[in-house]
Amino acid sequence: MNKISCLIADDEPNAVKLLEDHIRKVPFLELRQVCYDAFEVMSFLDSHQVDLIFLDIHMPQLSGMELAAMLPKAQRVIFTTAFSAYALEGYDYNALDYLLKPITFKRFMQAAEKARELLLPVKTAAMPENSTDQAGIIFIKSGKTLLKMQYSQILYFEAFKEYVTVVHREGTAMIYKRMKQLEARLPAFFVRIHNSYIINIHHVDKITDGRAILGSRELPVSSGYKDQLADVIAKMSL
């Protein structure tokens, strides 16, 4: 099983222990290092890499915010702090999430799932040969209506918190499912390119500058999914 390598940066031993306990309970997280100040973090990162840093904002000498500004843009960070006033400021540094101490396991898992979606994208697989989905037909429940649709009609799926919009040739439909649920059931020619988008690769006209072009629509390809998209494209390229 692939795992997300983690580093804890926090000067409070009790906070460190709580995060260690939380990480230990999550199968797809792996703790690589604990650092008690920003300089320890920088020293460790000089010779090691981690996927995710749980970074306390309020640390001595050099704050978590100051450290975050020095890290590579690709480094994923989840801020932790006891000071709620930092919440909005945390997102200025492209934080994956923001956790307010004391961190409950439920809230920790929400942040962990965000990291999982970004760093361990689920690859779609073809349906079994005896599956009715191989015929290219899907039934979409939208409110009280059940829509019969061919996969070839679907351009892409777009996530909006508690629901997903299906964009197809005739318009749109709204379904109350999460992207992960959809992703696991779709044929392999549907590829996730972003936390918010799953595209039908057959409708892609061009991929350029971090965008997938589907007719008049331009959808972003995030860094966490570009390798997955590249693998699919490579199998279809001359």
N, C-alpha and C positions, 0 to 999 in steps of 0.2 A: 504494500500500500504506500503510495506517495504521501509524504508528510510535509508540512510547513515548518521550516526551522525558525525558532523564535529566540529572541534575546529580551531579557527584562532589564530595564534601566530604572532604578529607584533607590533612593537613599534610606527608605524606611523598611527595616527588617520584617515587620508585620505585614506590610503591603506586599513585599516580595514573597513571603510565605504563602499568602492568599493566592497570588497569581501562579505560583508554582503548583499549588493544589489544583487550581482550575485547569491549568495546562495539562496536568497529569491525567485528568479525567476525559480529555478530548483525544480520541484516537488519531486524528489527522494533524495534531500539533506535536512538535518535538522541541523541548527546551535545550538550547545549545550553550547558553551563557547567562550569568547574572552579573550585572555591573552596578556599582553603588554611586557612581558619578559619571559625568559626561566624558571625562578624560579616559576612564576605563573603557567606555564604549568605543571611543575613537581608536584607542590602542588595539582593542580586539578586532575592530573592523579593518585595521591596516593589513591583517593577514588572514582574515576569515570573512565569510559572507553569511548573512542570514536573510530569510525571506521577510521576516516581520519583527518589528521592535515594539514592545510595550514600553512606552516612554513617559516617565513621570515629568510633568511640567515644572514642578517646584523642586529643583535640586540645587545644592550649594555650588558656588563659583560660576558655573555655567548652567543656565536653565535648559529644560527640555526644548523650549521654543528656540532658543539660540542654537542648540545642537541640531535641531531639525533643519534649520536654515543652512547648516553646513553639510548636511548629508546629500548624497546624490538624489536627483529627482525620482529615480526609479525605486528608491528604498521605500518600502511600505511601513507606515507607522500608525500605531494606535495610541493616542495620548491617554494618560491616566492622571487624575488630579483630584484633590479635595476641594478645589475652588471652582465653583460653577461659572464664575465670571469669565473664565478662560474658554468656555465652550465654543463660541462663534470664532474666536481668534484662532482656535486650533485648526479650523478648516482652511485658514489662509495658507497653511503649509501642506495642503492636499492630504490631510490625515484621512486614513481609511475609516476611522471611527474615534469616538471620544467617550471615555468611561469615567464616571464620577464615583469616587471612593465613598464608603466601602463598596466594592464591586461585587454584586450578587452573581451567582453562577449563571442565572437566567440571562442577565444582561451581558455577561461575558460571552455566552454562547451566541448571542445575536451578533456580536462583533466578530467572533470566530467564523461564523457562517459567511459573513461578508468577505472575510479573508479567503475562505475556502472557494467561494464563487469566483473570486478574482485570480487566485494563485493556483488553484487546482480545478480548472474547468473540466466538467464532465464531457467526455467525447461521446458524440452520438454514435449509435450502432444501427446497422441495418436490421429490419424486423425479420423474424424467422420466415422460412419459405411458406409455411402453412398459415401465416397471419393474414387476415382480411386486409390489413393495412398495406400489404404488398400490391394490392390491386389499385392503390393510389387514391383510396377514398377514406375520408375522415368525417365523423359526425361531431359537430361543435355545438355544445349547449350554451346558448347565449340568452340569459334570463330564462323565460319560459319557452323559448323557441329552440328546436333542435335543427341545426342546419347541416345538410349533406353537402360536402364539398370535396373536390379533388385536390390532392396535394399540389398539383400543377397550377391551381388557381391562386395559391397562397404565395404572396411576395415575401412577407416577413411578419414576425411577431414583435410587439413592443410592450415592455413591462411598465406598469403604472402602479406601484405599491401593491395593493391587494388584488389587482386584476391585470389581465393582459389583453391588448388589442390585437386582433388578427386582421392584417391588412391584405386584402385579396383583390382580384381583378374587378369585382363588382362593387367594392366599397370596403367597409370595415365591420367587424363584429367584436363584442366584448365578452370575455370569459373570465370567470372567477377562479383562476388557478395561478400558481406561481411558476416562474420560468423554469425552475429546476424540475418541476413535475412534467412540464411539457417537453423539456429537453431530453429527458430519459425515454420518452415514448416516440419521438420523431425519427423518421428515416435518416440515413447518414447524409443525404444531400441538404439537410437543414443544419446550418453551422452557426454556433454562437460566436458573435464578434464583439460583444459588449455586454455589460451587466444588463442592459436594457433591450438588446436586440438579438434575435435569432433570424437569420436570412435563409431563403431558398436559393442555393447557389446557382440554380438554373436560370434565375432571373437577374443575375449580376452581369452588367455590361462592362464594368471596368473597376479596377481597384487601384487607387492612386492617393498618395499623400495622406495615408491613414484613414481613407474613406472608401466605402463600398458604394458604387453608383448603380442604382437600379432604376433605369429610366430617368425620370426627373427627380428622383429621391436620392439624397446623399446621406449615408448613415456612417457614424464614426466606428472605427475599428480600434478598440483599446489595446494597450500593450499586453494585458493579461491573456488576450485571445488571439493575437496576431499569428503566433506559431501554429495554433490549431487551424486557423484559416489557411496558412501557407501550406500545411500538410495536405489539405484537401485540394487546393489549387494545383500543387505539384503533381498529384495523381491524374489531373485532368489536362496538364500542359504538354505541349509538344517540345 
